[in-house]
Amino acid sequence: MRHFLPLSRVTRLVGISRHALQELIRSDALDTFDGMVELNELMRAFPDAKWEDDAEFRRITEIKEKAFGKRVFERALPDKEVLAARLFELGNEYAATRALLMHYSNVLSWLDEKIDEIEEDQSAETRHALHTVRAFIVRHLAEIPPDAAKVQAVIAQERILKIMSAHVTIKPSGHEFFVESNDTLLEAALRAGVSLNYGCSNGNCGECRARLISGEVKKVHAHDYVLSQAEKDTGVFLMCSCAAVNDVVIEANVAGALDIQMQQLAAKVKSVEVFNPQVAALHLLAPRSQRLRFLAGQSVRLSAHGTSGQYAIASCPCEERHIEIQVLRKSDDAFSELLFSGLKANDSIEVEGPYGEFVLEDASARPVIFVAFGVGFAPIKSLIQHAMSLDLAEAMDLHWLADGAGHYQNNLCRAWADALDNFTYVPHAHSDDVETTLAKIVSDYPDLHRFDVYASGTASQLQIARDLFLKHGLPEQHWLASSY
């Protein structure tokens, strides 16, 4: 009886990233079947893995989450009805396995009786052969396989993961994520950086409708939106009101930059974080009933006390109601002066947006080069956090070319590099000769045709960078940039 595991769950069991697992598959170091890994193949490919404990995976996850501001989840149990349903399913699996083992036992008893029956009228040679077969069966059934303890530990750990979380696959986009704790499918998707369509997020508008293809979902929150009987019959449900009972496949739309409608909301100031006299971060909290829909890399217009300005969002959409804006202090920018001298906690800020199409091409698994000029680090930070949450990029390199404000979040970038095997951070000192610095960066990538490049800076900086990257082999469609 073969035991198959989905790739996303394998990454959790083994404690490696999805891109590293994909690299093993591409190099034929790990065999898969229909996106699944057979248990014996997993044991062969990772003989030294510590199956009895996922502490290393949790340590890396915690570092990642702390590194870009996400709250670290307690391993809270799911909703009690969802938990009961998962345990019931596990009980059914156990019962089915017991029934199959009983059947195998009956077959072996029948085989033993048949051998006795056949032996009576056979030649000595045939009786010897039958005796050899019987001895072979008895001996191997009595033996304990050398990897039995490991196999048991893997299956036990996988079953714990299935109780604590459910794996979700979205069609047709192919996005994947896990539903943890008491989260609904919508909450879990947004936290994982998957931009599903939704409106009110509390069961009134019906914008988060999806269709269940396989698996089981359970309604955990009441909703006022009325689904037609025809919709129910075809498996349509509201993602904001339902949790996944087991691993599910759903049909749902993932929003692009042009799919998100313009929004206006009143956010509250959580804090003002002054990095240095030139750059500060404004931390906002959106209302519970109206969180801001945006994609990493986009910008918003902020208004307060008669001043306004448009700035890139520095936080990830996966950070729930939290919005971070990094602002460069400029004498001709009244809002920036207000930020440094007048804003305080609980002040109200009008937010309008999102603007822009400088967003992550999450369908691409190519390695990524991020180039940030000065405070252009803000949208790059958002993109990096989004890429981390999706865990799709083969590798990520960040080149931060400082201006007079310096590398004001240097420790954060180093934390990313420490936490992720596929992330490299290269800070570049302030220089008036931007072209020479960029030429050195480009020379380190002789195979630029393999990469995607995301860059943010002034229009003149971006023009120099674009010309150099394209001259050295970067396809034009792989260049994405945003000026400030």
Residue, then its C-alpha position, 0 to 999 in steps of 0.5 A: m500500500r503506497h503512501f503519497l504526499p503533496l509537495s507543499r507538505v513535503t517541504r514542511l516535513v523535510g524543512i526545506s523551501r519549495h524552490a529547493l524541492q523543485e530543484l531536486i525534482r529538476s535534477d532527477a534527485l527526487d521522483t514525483f508522480d502527479g505532483m506527489v512524492e511517494l513515501n519510500e522515495l522521500m525516505r531515499a532522498f532524505p535519509d538524514a532528515k529528523w522526522e520526529d521533530d519539525a523544530e528546524f522548520r518552525r525555527i526558519t519560519e519564525i525567523k522569516e515571519k519576524a524578519f518581515g513583520k508578520r505575527v508568529f502564529e501560535r499553533a492554535l487548534p482549528d475551529k472545534e467543528v473543523l477539528a472534529a471533522r478532521l479527526f473523524e476523517l483520520g478515524n476513517e483512514y485508520a479504520a480503512t487501514r485496519a480493515l485492509l490489514m485484516h483482509y491481508s491477514n485472511v489472504l495469508s491464512w487462506l494461502d497457508e491453507k492452500i499450500d497445505e492442501i496442494e502439498e499432499d499430492q505433489s512431488a518432493e521437489t514441488r513440496h520443497a518449493l512450496h515449503t520455501v515459499r511458506a518459509f519466505i513469507v513467514r520470515h519476512l512477515a516476522e522481520i521488522p523493516p530497518d526503516a520502520a521507526k522512520v516510516q512511522a515517524v514520517i506518517a505520524q508527523e504528516r498526520i499531525l500536520k493534516i490535523m493542524s492545517a489543510h492544504v489548498t490548491i487554486k485553479p486555474s492559477g496553481h497557487e497553493f497555501f495552507v489554512e492554519s488555526n481558525d482561519t477561513l480560506l480567505e484569511a489564510a490565502l491573504r496571509a500567504g500573499v495570494s490575492l484572491n478576489y473579495g470585497c467586504s470579507n464579512g459575508n455581505c457582498g459575495e465577491c469571494r465566491a469560489r467553487l469547490i472541486s475536491g475536498e471538503v469545506k465547512k461554514v464557520h462564520a454566518h453570512d448574509y449573502v444568499l447563494s442560489q440553489a444552483e450555485k450550491d449544487t455546483g459547489v459554490f461557497l464564500m471563502c470568507s465564511c468557510a474553513a477547509v476540513n481537509d486538503v481541497v482544490i478550489e476554483a477562484n480568481v486571483a486578482g491582478a493589478l488592474d482587477i482591484q478597484m480604487q478604495q478610500l478608507a480612514a486608517k489610524v496611525k499606529s506609530v511613526e518609526v524614524f529611521n534617521p533625520q531623512v527617512a521615516a516609516l508611517h505604520l497605519l492600521a486599516p479598519r476591521s471592516q475595510r482592510l485595504r486591498f492592494l498588491a505588493g509594489q503598489s502605492v497609495r495617496l495619504s491625506a491628513h490635516g490639509t496635506s497629502g502625498q502619494y507614496a509606495i507601500a512598504s508592507c506586504p498584503c499578507e500583513e492583514r490590516h497593517i500598512e507601512i509607508q516609508v517617506l523621504r523628508k523633503s522641504d517641498d513635501a508638506f505631508s513628509e514634514l507633518l510626518f516628522s513633526g506632527l503625526k502621533a498615534n491614533d491620528s486619522i489618515e485618509v488612504e486612497g488607492p491602490y495605484g500602479e502596476f509595479v507588481l510581482e509576476d508571481a507566475s514566473a519562477r525565474p530567479v529575481i534581481f531586486v535593485a533599490f535606489g535610496v528610498g526606492f527600497a520601500p516598494i522593493k521591500s513589499l515585493i520581497q516580502h510577497a515573494m517570501s510568502l509565496d515561496l516561488a522564486e528560485a533565488m532572490d538577490l537584493h542590491w540596495l544602492a544607498d543615497g544620503a539616507g543610507h541603508y536605513q533598514n540594513n539589519l532587516c535585509r541581513a535578517w532576510a539573508d540569514a533566514l533564507d538560503n536563496f536570498t542574497y543581500v548586497p548593500h552598495a555605498h552612496s556614490d555619485d557614479v551610479e553607472t559604474t556601480l550598476a556596471k559592476i552589478v550587471s557583470d556578476y550576472p553573465d546569464l541575465h536572460r534567466f532573470d527577472v529584474y525589479a527596480s525602483g528609483t528616480a527616472s534617471q537612475l532607472q533609465i541608466a539601469r535599464d539600458l545596462f541590463l538590457k545591453h547585457g542580455l536581459p529580455e525587455q519583458h523581464w524588466l519591471a520598474s517604478s520611479y519616485 
